[in-house]
């Protein structure tokens, strides 16, 4: 198969769909890879690295889309990329369609087959292609939360870990999945006072075993969340209902009760956000304030640590990319029902039930 890697064009996105080591694996399996010039230069993968891995460098996205049957990307296609998609194309990337109707309609119109990283499943449960980025975003959420709690950043002037004789900051993590656990690991490492809220009792039990006395767990009832938000210095939104828009767990009224200079980090913003007061921001302008509370709502947090993220993402996507390239989309999805769960759009239709329901589009 001919596989194409365009340069990412979303604001401050430096990751790349395939790293040079991944290209070498695909070439060794007998495939042809075309890469847009400077596709990886933002994270120090130069054209020569791709040439050494066996790729051909092409001058622009139009040339890459024209030459390739499968397009491997990181972020959802932007309007200029959707315009290049044809029915013969297989698009393998993050889509996050549930909160993005214009993109969904564009992909439906293109006729292309679109497999979304975020809805591919795993035999042992979970979302294996979301996992590495959730790990990154979870770990980063505490780093950025600590930063914006600093007075100079408009924060409350509170050190997460406190010091001897001064209590540590209270960190409330909503959602104890992959990103929530990774956030907790960092917050515990910084000696904060951490509580994780979830609606899955099984998950709460696992977290209790895993962290022992290092954290507290609580069932995520409305009352528990209201109390947590009121007392917290840092609230991290890390919930997910797969394929659907994030539930709005924290209302505008709850934000009004928060401490001045407290920080909200809405990791779930890529699914619409779990705070009513959230709206998506970029790395260029990452925060805004509502009622004296700092909101950090960057939809592509892993982009800030793009080199780590590109390697982590490729570790997870490469086995699937190889399967798709070796067998073709149809046979690969037939052979692997978990890969088939990634199918969001094909033949001019939405093919994922939760996505169709979230967008109120036919399935
Ligand atoms: P996950 O499935 O591993 O965990 C989600 C957790 O939320 C689960 O434990 C689930 O039980 C819990 N949950 C669901 N509904 C809840 C509710 N009403 N109250 C409390 N808990 C609830 O998901 P994840 O991989 O950690 O991803 C979390 C979010 O982060 C997703 O929206 C994902 O797309 C997003 N994400 C964002 C970025 C970014 O850059 N902003 C990067 C990676 C992931």
Boltz pocket constraint, residues with backbone or C-beta under 6 A from the ligand:
constraints:
  - pocket:
      binder: B
      contacts: [[A, 130], [A, 131], [A, 133], [A, 134], [A, 135], [A, 137], [A, 174], [A, 175], [A, 176], [A, 177], [A, 178], [A, 179], [A, 180], [A, 197], [A, 198], [A, 199], [A, 200], [A, 203], [A, 220], [A, 237], [A, 238], [A, 239], [A, 240], [A, 241], [A, 246], [A, 247], [A, 249], [A, 266], [A, 267], [A, 268], [A, 269], [A, 270], [A, 271], [A, 298], [A, 299], [A, 300], [A, 301], [A, 302]]
      max_distance: 6.0
